[in-house]
Amino acid sequence: MLDRRRGGTYRRGVAISPATIDRPDGKGLAAGTLGLWGSTVIGLASTAPVYSLVATLGFVVLAVGAQAPIAFVIAFIPMLFIAFAYRELNNAVPDCGTTFTWGTKAFGPWVGWMGGWGVAVAGMVVLANLAQIAGIYFWALIDGIVRTSEDALLSDNVPLVTATGVVFIATMTWVSWRGVEIGEKIQNVLLAIQYLALTIFVVAALWHFFAGSAPDATPFDWEWFNPFLIGEWSGFIEAILLALFIYWGWDTCLALNEETKDPKRIPGRAALLTTVILLFTYVGVTVAAMMYAGLGETGTGLGNEANADDFFLAIKDGLLGPVGWVLVVAVMISAISSTQTTILPTARGTLAMAAYRALPKKFATVHPQYKTPSFSTLVMGIVASIYYVGMTLISDNILQDSILSLGLAIAFYYGITGYACVWYFRKELFTSARNFVFRFLFPLLGSLMLTYAFVQSAIDMYQPDYGYVTDWGIGSVFVLGIGSLAFGVLLMVLWYFFPRSKAFFRGESLNRDTPVLVPDDPTEYGRSIDGGLVGR
């Protein structure tokens, strides 16, 4: 016979839900470590603003031309709406499992588990990409310093780049394992370098424009912000999907909610602040780039397909002359920085899943001194490294296609979060204007937009010629994107047959009424200077 007590469940007097459910230290993480500034910095770093612009700006311009600025604005809307959903859910349920925990409380264990998987698979795939970019740009910087005209490019040496990328993953895994506070200090420096580089870029671009030395000076035009001037619908959707990717990552703020000084308020505020800062960053840099380089299809023009995959590299010498290497450093720093902050939410997500018995108990291990999810962090770093090396050995084209499929996982778990917000608060939606807007209207609209993005992306990706591998009969990007989510279904079903999983899948270890495993009072912890915690 089952006896439910405050969310816990007992069978014949033996607890079968987590025994730690009422522990004052929650899951054992470093409570009270981050403030609003630290949370915002980590949220910004997770999006890799410099690299995101490098990777997408040219392609967005190719898709919609002069309407690139409004494309970034429109893509911001669903991100903002979902950020409100994260904020509202976090106020009520401040748990580092985020989508997993909220999805489970709203819709049950199966949907919640898949939401957690969406976070994990997106993190794993993007880590491989970030490691590759960091390795390429590191050796591109060395090439610029020591290479002579006869030397082969070190940045083209695949084994060397791959080994360097693995070193970067290992280093950032160690930083994440060592403590969230030391990670925050490092991110302050790395993010400052990124924004310094972006500031230099904007100032230099505008200086050349007004001095008349820009290669294709194009006066600012308010029509760049007119969405009705966008041409083909397919191009518009492509641009929006690209822009959605560059906003992705701000939810890291919420995954660190249990480690903030005010778990219910600071993470939500940091997420909203992060998305707004990103909006002004992306639009500002895009406008400056268009004024400097124009939209031409030759030379340094933003419409030149040869420059689409790395616009900064194409214009760095003409823009900054002998200090053009600053942009190379900025891209490298951006990728390295995001490598560390991408590990954080995934490790905390799997920690939460294990705490509520949705994964093996080992994933819930927390380092006794550093208060980090030690096992989950190490597993994330190891799996990402194996995935990166394995994909590189099989085919770099498959690796690139897996990266193109990321939008599916992102739209998937963001969408689940928005719907979870609406359903979790369903009894309160019409009790006030505030609840109607922030718990119903915005989350629902955001999720509907992302659902459309998911479906439209899947349809486009299904075409055989979508991606770098074109001999599979159907789109390789579709196979990898849908396949990675389907693989999560397989893992979930396999876990269902393990005895430890029963409490979770029966809705006993985590349900709507289960108290979340969070600290009662963060002030009970003292912090050491390097991120290790000591009890008072």
SVG drawing of the C-alpha trace seen along z (x, -y; Angstrom):
<svg xmlns="http://www.w3.org/2000/svg" viewBox="-10 -61 68 65">
<polyline fill="none" stroke="black" stroke-width="0.4" points="0.0,0.0 1.2,-3.5 1.2,-6.4 1.9,-9.9 3.4,-12.4 4.3,-15.9 5.2,-14.6 7.2,-11.7 6.0,-8.1 6.4,-5.1 5.8,-1.4 5.3,0.6 7.2,-2.1 10.2,-2.2 10.8,-5.4 11.0,-5.0 11.2,-8.7 14.5,-10.6 15.4,-10.6 16.9,-14.0 13.7,-15.7 13.6,-17.9 17.3,-18.5 18.1,-22.2 20.9,-22.1 18.8,-20.8 20.9,-18.9 24.1,-20.1 25.0,-22.8 26.8,-26.0 23.8,-28.0 24.2,-31.8 27.1,-32.0 25.8,-34.1 24.1,-37.5 22.2,-39.2 25.4,-40.4 27.1,-36.9 24.0,-35.2 23.6,-37.7 27.3,-37.3 27.0,-33.5 23.7,-33.8 25.4,-36.1 28.5,-33.9 26.4,-30.9 25.1,-32.4 28.7,-33.1 27.7,-36.5 30.8,-37.0 30.8,-33.5 27.0,-33.5 27.3,-36.7 30.2,-35.3 28.3,-32.1 24.9,-33.5 25.1,-37.2 26.1,-36.5 23.5,-33.7 20.8,-35.9 21.7,-38.7 21.7,-36.1 18.2,-35.0 16.5,-38.4 18.9,-41.1 18.5,-44.5 15.8,-43.2 18.4,-41.4 18.0,-43.8 14.2,-43.2 14.8,-39.5 16.9,-39.6 14.1,-41.7 11.4,-39.2 13.4,-36.2 13.8,-38.0 10.0,-37.9 9.6,-34.2 12.8,-34.2 11.4,-37.0 8.1,-35.2 9.7,-31.9 12.0,-33.9 8.8,-35.0 7.7,-31.4 11.1,-30.5 10.8,-33.4 7.2,-32.5 8.0,-28.8 11.3,-29.5 9.4,-31.8 7.2,-28.9 9.6,-26.0 13.2,-27.1 14.8,-23.9 18.0,-23.4 16.3,-20.7 14.3,-23.5 12.5,-22.1 12.8,-18.5 11.3,-19.4 8.7,-21.8 7.7,-19.5 7.3,-16.6 5.2,-18.7 3.0,-19.9 2.6,-16.9 4.1,-13.9 7.3,-11.9 7.4,-11.0 7.2,-14.6 9.5,-15.9 12.2,-13.3 12.2,-14.1 12.4,-17.9 15.6,-17.1 16.9,-15.0 16.4,-18.0 18.6,-20.1 21.3,-17.4 21.4,-16.6 21.6,-20.3 24.5,-20.8 26.4,-17.8 26.2,-18.7 27.0,-22.4 30.0,-21.5 31.5,-19.6 31.0,-22.7 32.4,-25.1 35.5,-23.0 36.1,-22.8 35.7,-26.5 38.0,-27.2 40.6,-24.9 40.4,-26.4 40.7,-30.0 43.5,-29.2 45.6,-27.9 44.5,-30.6 45.9,-33.1 49.2,-31.1 49.2,-31.0 49.0,-34.8 51.9,-35.1 54.5,-32.5 53.4,-31.3 55.4,-32.1 53.9,-31.9 55.3,-28.4 54.0,-26.9 50.8,-24.8 48.0,-26.3 47.9,-24.8 44.2,-25.7 43.7,-23.2 45.3,-20.4 42.3,-18.3 44.0,-16.1 45.7,-19.1 42.5,-21.2 40.6,-18.2 43.1,-17.5 43.1,-21.2 39.3,-21.2 39.4,-18.3 41.9,-20.1 39.6,-23.1 36.6,-20.9 38.8,-19.2 39.9,-22.6 36.4,-24.0 35.1,-20.8 37.7,-21.2 36.6,-24.8 33.0,-23.8 33.9,-20.9 36.1,-23.2 33.3,-25.6 30.7,-27.9 32.3,-30.9 35.7,-30.5 33.8,-29.9 32.0,-33.2 35.2,-35.1 36.7,-33.6 33.5,-34.4 33.7,-38.1 37.1,-38.3 36.1,-36.4 32.9,-38.2 34.6,-41.6 37.0,-40.6 34.1,-39.7 32.3,-43.0 35.4,-45.0 36.0,-43.4 32.4,-44.1 32.7,-47.7 35.9,-48.0 34.1,-46.5 31.2,-48.9 33.3,-52.0 35.7,-51.1 32.9,-50.4 31.1,-53.7 34.5,-55.6 35.2,-54.2 31.6,-55.0 31.7,-58.6 35.3,-59.0 34.3,-57.8 36.8,-54.9 34.2,-52.1 34.4,-49.6 30.7,-50.0 29.3,-52.8 25.5,-52.3 23.6,-55.0 21.4,-53.8 17.8,-53.3 14.7,-52.8 13.3,-50.5 15.8,-47.9 13.3,-47.5 10.2,-47.1 9.1,-43.4 6.7,-43.9 9.7,-44.5 10.9,-40.9 10.7,-39.0 10.1,-35.2 8.5,-33.5 11.0,-30.7 13.9,-33.2 12.2,-34.9 11.7,-31.5 15.3,-30.6 16.5,-33.9 14.3,-33.6 15.5,-30.0 19.1,-31.2 18.4,-34.1 16.7,-31.9 20.0,-29.9 22.1,-32.9 19.8,-33.8 19.9,-30.3 21.8,-29.8 20.3,-32.5 18.4,-29.7 21.7,-28.8 20.8,-31.5 17.8,-29.4 19.8,-26.2 22.0,-27.9 19.0,-29.0 19.9,-27.0 23.3,-28.6 22.1,-32.2 21.5,-34.4 17.8,-34.7 16.8,-31.5 13.2,-32.6 13.9,-36.1 17.5,-36.6 17.6,-33.8 14.4,-35.1 15.5,-38.7 18.9,-37.6 17.3,-35.7 15.2,-38.7 18.1,-41.0 20.3,-38.7 17.8,-38.5 17.4,-42.3 21.2,-42.9 21.5,-40.3 18.9,-42.0 20.7,-45.4 24.1,-43.6 23.0,-41.7 21.0,-44.6 23.7,-47.1 26.5,-45.0 24.3,-44.1 23.5,-47.8 27.2,-48.8 28.3,-45.9 25.7,-46.9 26.8,-50.5 30.4,-49.5 30.3,-46.7 27.0,-47.1 25.0,-44.2 27.0,-43.6 27.6,-40.1 31.4,-40.7 34.4,-41.7 33.5,-42.2 29.8,-42.7 27.5,-40.9 25.7,-39.4 28.9,-37.6 28.3,-33.9 32.0,-33.3 32.0,-35.4 28.8,-34.0 30.4,-31.5 32.8,-34.0 32.2,-37.7 34.5,-39.0 37.5,-37.1 36.7,-38.5 36.8,-42.1 39.2,-42.2 42.2,-43.4 40.4,-46.2 38.5,-47.2 41.2,-47.1 44.5,-46.8 47.4,-45.4 45.2,-44.8 42.7,-42.7 43.8,-39.7 41.6,-41.2 38.5,-39.7 40.2,-36.3 40.9,-36.3 37.3,-37.4 35.8,-34.5 38.2,-32.0 37.4,-33.5 33.7,-33.4 33.8,-29.7 36.0,-28.8 33.7,-30.8 30.6,-29.2 32.2,-25.7 32.3,-26.2 28.8,-27.7 27.2,-25.0 28.4,-22.3 26.8,-24.0 23.1,-23.6 23.5,-20.1 25.3,-18.9 22.7,-20.4 19.9,-19.0 21.2,-15.5 21.9,-16.1 18.2,-17.0 17.0,-14.0 19.1,-11.7 17.9,-13.4 14.3,-12.6 15.2,-9.1 14.9,-9.8 18.6,-8.8 21.0,-6.5 21.9,-7.8 25.5,-8.4 24.5,-11.5 23.3,-13.1 26.8,-13.1 27.9,-16.5 31.5,-17.4 31.8,-17.7 34.1,-20.8 33.3,-22.6 29.5,-21.9 29.3,-21.1 27.6,-18.2 30.9,-16.4 30.0,-13.2 27.5,-14.8 30.0,-17.5 32.8,-15.0 30.4,-12.8 29.3,-15.7 32.9,-16.6 33.8,-13.0 30.7,-12.4 31.1,-15.7 34.8,-14.8 33.9,-11.3 31.1,-12.7 33.4,-15.4 36.3,-13.0 33.9,-10.3 32.1,-12.6 35.3,-14.1 36.7,-10.6 33.6,-9.4 33.0,-12.6 33.3,-16.3 30.2,-16.7 28.1,-14.7 29.4,-16.8 28.4,-19.9 25.0,-18.5 24.4,-17.6 25.1,-21.2 22.6,-22.4 20.0,-20.1 20.4,-21.9 17.4,-24.1 15.1,-21.2 16.3,-20.3 16.2,-24.0 12.7,-24.6 11.6,-21.3 12.6,-21.9 11.9,-25.7 8.4,-24.8 7.8,-22.3 8.8,-24.9 6.2,-27.4 3.4,-24.9 4.4,-23.7 4.0,-27.2 0.5,-27.5 -0.6,-24.1 1.1,-24.3 -0.6,-27.6 -3.9,-26.7 -6.0,-27.4 -4.5,-30.9 -4.4,-32.1 -7.5,-34.4 -7.2,-35.5 -5.3,-38.7 -4.1,-40.6 -0.5,-39.8 -1.1,-36.1 -3.0,-36.2 -0.1,-38.0 2.9,-36.4 1.7,-32.9 -0.7,-32.4 -0.5,-34.7 3.3,-35.2 4.3,-31.6 1.6,-30.2 2.5,-32.5 6.2,-31.8 5.6,-28.0 3.3,-28.2 6.0,-30.1 8.6,-27.6 6.4,-24.7 5.9,-26.2 9.7,-26.7 10.2,-23.0 7.7,-21.7 8.9,-24.0 12.5,-23.2 11.8,-19.5 10.0,-19.8 12.8,-21.8 15.5,-19.5 13.7,-16.4 14.8,-17.5 17.7,-15.3 19.9,-18.3 19.5,-19.9 22.9,-19.7 26.4,-18.6 25.6,-14.9 23.3,-14.5 23.3,-10.7 21.0,-9.4 17.8,-9.8 16.3,-12.1 17.9,-15.1 20.9,-14.1 20.1,-17.1 16.6,-15.7 17.9,-12.2 20.4,-13.6 17.9,-16.1 14.9,-13.8 17.1,-10.8 18.8,-12.4 15.4,-13.1 14.2,-9.5 17.4,-8.2 16.2,-9.9 12.9,-8.0 14.9,-4.8 17.0,-5.7 13.9,-6.7 12.2,-3.4 15.4,-1.5 15.6,-3.4 11.9,-2.6 12.8,1.1 15.4,0.4 14.0,0.9 15.2,-2.6 13.2,-4.3 9.8,-3.0 9.2,-5.8 9.8,-8.4 7.6,-6.9 4.8,-6.2 4.9,-9.9 6.0,-9.3 9.5,-10.9 8.4,-14.0 4.9,-15.3 3.0,-18.5 3.0,-18.5 6.5,-17.3 8.6,-19.9 11.7,-20.7 15.1,-19.9 16.3,-23.5 18.1,-25.3 15.8,-26.8 18.3,-29.5 21.3,-30.3 22.9,-32.3 23.7,-29.1 26.8,-28.8 30.1,-30.6 32.1,-31.0 35.8,-30.7 37.7,-33.0 38.1,-30.4 34.6,-28.9 35.0,-26.1 32.4,-26.3 32.8,-26.0 30.0,-25.5 29.4,-28.2"/>
</svg>
